[in-house]
Amino acid sequence: MSTPTKLDVAQLRRQVESGAGPRLIDVRTPAEFETAHIPGSYNVPLDLLREHRDELRAHLDEQVVLICRTGRRAVEAEQALAAAGLPNLRLLDGGIVAWQAAGGEVRHGEPRWELERQVRLVAGAIVLTAVLVGVLVPPVTWLAGLVGAGLVVASLTDTCLMGMLLAKLPCNRGPRTTFPAVVAALSDGSG
């Protein structure tokens, strides 16, 4: 497996400002995209991208920069599109977080908690509750250990089952993104 080509914020900013910028594909959830995204980017959620990677190939023949929150999901998107035979893929190094930290232009929508923050809240609440209830019912304390083990696995594999489950909640879905809508946006250039 080859290492994806990364583009830093300054490089991407120069390309975008020159008017000859690459096609920006944001693979975050629709809710995350709605909260904040780079103007001109297209939202193609990672699940949808994986499912329709072969069809997307026909609509992404030029330079493509993949964007997510920090870079992990963009790597997964790059692997899926590269497996479909799409050339010229690059990743925004550090994702939208790095773009915003560098003062890059961002369109803001309805603010929502990021999935990472939601995972910390839910994991912490489960552990705290398990420890407190475990005082009265000791076997419940094992639930805290189970959450801890899940966090260790999430860290080692750079995946998070709890995050994937939380992403499916209605508050995290945002406006529904369908493959035909993605193709229409890519075809008419309305990112």
C-alpha positions in Angstrom: 0.0 0.0 0.0 1.5 3.4 -1.0 1.5 6.4 1.2 -1.1 9.0 0.1 0.2 12.3 -1.2 -0.5 15.0 1.2 -1.1 18.7 0.5 -0.6 21.2 3.2 -3.0 24.1 3.9 -0.7 26.7 2.3 -0.4 24.7 -0.9 -4.1 24.1 -1.2 -4.9 27.7 -0.3 -2.6 28.9 -3.2 -4.3 26.5 -5.6 -7.8 27.5 -4.6 -7.0 31.2 -4.7 -5.5 30.8 -8.2 -8.8 29.7 -9.5 -7.2 26.5 -10.9 -7.7 24.5 -7.7 -8.4 20.8 -7.5 -11.8 19.3 -6.9 -12.3 19.3 -3.1 -14.2 16.2 -1.8 -15.1 16.3 1.9 -15.8 12.8 3.2 -17.2 13.8 6.6 -20.9 13.2 7.6 -23.5 15.6 6.1 -23.9 17.1 9.6 -20.2 17.8 10.0 -20.1 19.2 6.5 -23.1 21.4 7.2 -21.4 22.7 10.4 -18.3 23.9 8.6 -16.7 23.3 5.2 -14.4 24.8 2.7 -16.3 26.9 0.1 -16.5 25.0 -3.2 -16.0 21.6 -1.6 -18.4 18.7 -2.3 -19.8 16.5 0.4 -19.4 12.8 -0.4 -19.7 11.0 2.9 -17.2 8.1 3.3 -20.0 5.5 3.5 -21.5 6.7 0.2 -18.0 7.0 -1.4 -17.1 3.5 -0.5 -20.4 2.1 -1.8 -20.2 4.0 -5.1 -16.5 4.4 -5.7 -16.6 2.8 -9.1 -19.3 5.1 -10.3 -17.6 8.2 -8.8 -14.5 7.4 -10.9 -16.3 8.7 -13.9 -17.0 12.1 -12.2 -13.6 12.6 -10.6 -11.1 12.5 -13.4 -9.2 15.7 -12.6 -7.0 16.5 -9.5 -8.9 15.6 -6.3 -8.1 16.6 -2.7 -9.9 14.5 0.0 -10.8 16.3 3.2 -12.1 15.1 6.6 -11.8 16.4 10.1 -8.1 15.5 10.7 -7.1 13.1 7.9 -8.0 9.5 9.0 -11.3 9.2 7.0 -9.6 10.9 4.0 -7.0 8.1 4.0 -9.8 5.5 3.9 -11.4 7.4 1.0 -8.1 7.6 -0.8 -7.7 3.8 -0.5 -11.2 3.2 -1.8 -10.9 5.5 -4.8 -7.4 4.3 -5.6 -8.7 0.7 -5.6 -11.3 1.9 -8.2 -8.4 3.2 -10.3 -8.7 6.9 -9.7 -5.4 8.7 -10.2 -4.4 12.2 -8.9 -5.7 11.8 -5.3 -4.2 13.9 -2.6 -5.2 14.5 1.1 -5.5 17.8 2.9 -2.9 17.3 5.7 -4.5 17.9 9.0 -8.0 18.1 7.4 -10.5 20.9 8.1 -9.0 21.3 11.6 -5.7 22.4 10.1 -7.5 24.5 7.5 -9.4 26.4 10.1 -6.4 26.8 12.4 -4.5 28.4 9.5 -7.3 30.9 9.0 -8.7 29.3 5.8 -12.1 30.4 4.6 -14.9 28.3 5.9 -18.7 28.3 5.4 -20.5 27.8 8.7 -23.9 26.3 9.3 -25.7 24.9 12.3 -23.1 24.2 15.0 -23.0 20.6 16.3 -20.7 18.7 18.6 -17.9 16.8 16.8 -18.1 13.0 17.0 -14.9 12.8 19.0 -16.4 15.1 21.7 -19.6 13.0 21.7 -17.5 9.8 22.1 -15.7 11.3 25.1 -19.0 12.3 26.7 -20.7 8.9 26.2 -17.6 6.9 27.2 -17.1 9.1 30.3 -20.7 8.9 31.3 -20.8 5.1 31.0 -17.6 4.7 33.0 -18.8 7.1 35.7 -22.2 5.5 35.9 -20.7 2.0 36.0 -18.3 2.9 38.9 -21.1 4.6 40.9 -23.6 1.8 40.4 -20.7 -0.7 40.9 -20.5 0.4 44.5 -24.0 -1.2 45.1 -23.8 -3.9 42.4 -20.0 -4.7 42.0 -20.3 -6.7 38.7 -21.5 -3.5 36.9 -18.0 -2.1 37.4 -16.9 -4.5 34.6 -18.8 -2.2 32.2 -16.2 0.5 32.9 -13.5 -2.0 32.0 -15.3 -2.9 28.8 -15.4 0.8 27.8 -11.8 1.1 28.6 -10.9 -1.9 26.5 -13.0 -0.4 23.6 -11.0 2.8 23.9 -7.7 1.0 23.8 -8.8 -1.0 20.7 -10.1 2.3 19.1 -6.7 3.9 19.7 -4.7 0.9 18.4 -6.8 0.4 15.2 -7.6 4.1 14.6 -11.3 3.2 14.4 -14.1 3.8 16.8 -17.2 1.6 17.0 -18.9 4.1 19.4 -18.1 7.0 16.9 -19.6 5.0 14.0 -22.7 4.3 16.1 -23.1 7.9 17.2 -22.7 9.1 13.6 -26.0 7.2 12.8 -28.0 9.3 15.3 -30.4 11.8 13.6 -28.6 14.8 15.2 -25.4 13.7 13.4 -26.8 12.9 10.0 -27.7 16.4 8.9 -29.4 16.7 5.5 -29.6 13.4 3.6 -27.0 13.0 0.9 -27.8 10.7 -1.9 -25.6 9.4 -4.7 -27.7 11.0 -7.4 -27.5 14.4 -5.6 -23.7 14.0 -5.4 -23.4 13.2 -9.1 -25.6 16.2 -10.0 -23.5 18.5 -7.8 -20.3 17.2 -9.3 -21.7 17.5 -12.8 -22.9 21.1 -12.6 -20.0 22.3 -10.3 -22.2 23.4 -7.5 -19.9 22.4 -4.6 
